[in-house]
Amino acid sequence: MKNDKILWKISQGMYVLTTDGGGCVVDSVSQISAGDNPLIAVSVMKKNYTNVLMKKNRKFAISVLGKDVNPEIIKTFGLKSMRDINKFENIKTTEIDGVKVIDNSLGYMVCDIIDSIDNDTHTLFIGRLTEADLYEDKEAMTYSYYQENKDDFLKVTTTSGKTAWICTVCGFVYYGEELPDDYKCPICGVDKSLFKKQ
Ligand SMILES: Cc1cc2nc3c(=O)[nH]c(=O)nc-3n(C[C@H](O)[C@H](O)[C@H](O)COP(=O)(O)O)c2cc1C
């Protein structure tokens, strides 16, 4: 029996991964070693433009999101692709060691990519920490906090009488009366059963 609800009990945070030319929201970040030069791992979906950039670049940054982060940062970096918009146009960033980090965050880690592992859907990138700073010692947003509050947080509104369906996994919103039977979330890939009518 595969009761994957137990996966929701793994503690994850909320971050913006950036690299030269783009970036996206990630929750799959882990510190995999400590010491003088800690190693940080991040898993990026192959369908994301950020994955293409990470394979080209030698560096990435992780900006840690606080509980009170401006929701526009999650909407821009987590629910849209750099293939369609310039994510940096309306979000303030500072360049650290050649990588843009998010100003409205608790701080950042910049890493040199030292290894990567591919599977069918994701690439796990491993980075060695080279630069880091803590801007504000406040509470970080966890993935479960985002899950519990995303309806409120993303303030999904229905315009011109249209029904909104919100993906319960990532928060993507589909506007339309009914979801097609074979519909898959364009952001996280789950099927229509995991969408909730607003
Ligand atoms: C809460 C949340 C968590 C996410 N976690 C990840 C993740 O760990 N890895 C990943 O590749 N994408 C993750 N995503 C999805 C990407 O942020 C999203 O697909 C983004 O639009 C990709 O943009 P890009 O095409 O510019 O790379 C997450 C999105 C949200 C909203």
The ligand as a MOL file (V3000), in Angstrom:
LIG
                    3D

  0  0  0     0  0            999 V3000
M  V30 BEGIN CTAB
M  V30 COUNTS 31 33 0 0 0
M  V30 BEGIN ATOM
M  V30 1 C 4.8750 26.0910 -3.3360 0
M  V30 2 C 5.6510 25.7330 -4.5630 0
M  V30 3 C 6.7250 24.8360 -4.4760 0
M  V30 4 C 7.4640 24.4930 -5.6130 0
M  V30 5 N 8.5460 23.6590 -5.4900 0
M  V30 6 C 9.2910 23.3500 -6.5860 0
M  V30 7 C 10.4820 22.5660 -6.4770 0
M  V30 8 O 10.8860 22.1580 -5.3890 0
M  V30 9 N 11.1820 22.3000 -7.6110 0
M  V30 10 C 10.7800 22.7490 -8.8350 0
M  V30 11 O 11.4360 22.4770 -9.8410 0
M  V30 12 N 9.6500 23.5180 -8.9800 0
M  V30 13 C 8.9200 23.8360 -7.8880 0
M  V30 14 N 7.8070 24.6270 -8.0040 0
M  V30 15 C 7.3220 24.9890 -9.3400 0
M  V30 16 C 8.0980 26.1180 -10.0210 0
M  V30 17 O 8.3200 27.1980 -9.1390 0
M  V30 18 C 7.2460 26.5930 -11.2320 0
M  V30 19 O 7.0300 25.4880 -12.1040 0
M  V30 20 C 7.8280 27.7740 -11.9940 0
M  V30 21 O 6.7650 28.3580 -12.7300 0
M  V30 22 C 8.9450 27.3920 -12.9530 0
M  V30 23 O 9.3960 28.5470 -13.6280 0
M  V30 24 P 10.5020 28.5060 -14.7880 0
M  V30 25 O 9.8930 27.8020 -15.9730 0
M  V30 26 O 10.8090 29.9550 -15.0740 0
M  V30 27 O 11.6870 27.7550 -14.2690 0
M  V30 28 C 7.0900 25.0210 -6.8760 0
M  V30 29 C 6.0220 25.9350 -6.9720 0
M  V30 30 C 5.3120 26.2930 -5.8170 0
M  V30 31 C 4.1790 27.2780 -5.9430 0
M  V30 END ATOM
M  V30 BEGIN BOND
M  V30 1 1 1 2
M  V30 2 1 2 3
M  V30 3 2 2 30
M  V30 4 2 3 4
M  V30 5 1 4 5
M  V30 6 1 4 28
M  V30 7 2 5 6
M  V30 8 1 6 7
M  V30 9 1 6 13
M  V30 10 2 7 8
M  V30 11 1 7 9
M  V30 12 1 9 10
M  V30 13 2 10 11
M  V30 14 1 10 12
M  V30 15 2 12 13
M  V30 16 1 13 14
M  V30 17 1 14 15
M  V30 18 1 14 28
M  V30 19 1 15 16
M  V30 20 1 16 17
M  V30 21 1 16 18
M  V30 22 1 18 19
M  V30 23 1 18 20
M  V30 24 1 20 21
M  V30 25 1 20 22
M  V30 26 1 22 23
M  V30 27 1 23 24
M  V30 28 2 24 25
M  V30 29 1 24 26
M  V30 30 1 24 27
M  V30 31 2 28 29
M  V30 32 1 29 30
M  V30 33 1 30 31
M  V30 END BOND
M  V30 END CTAB
M  END
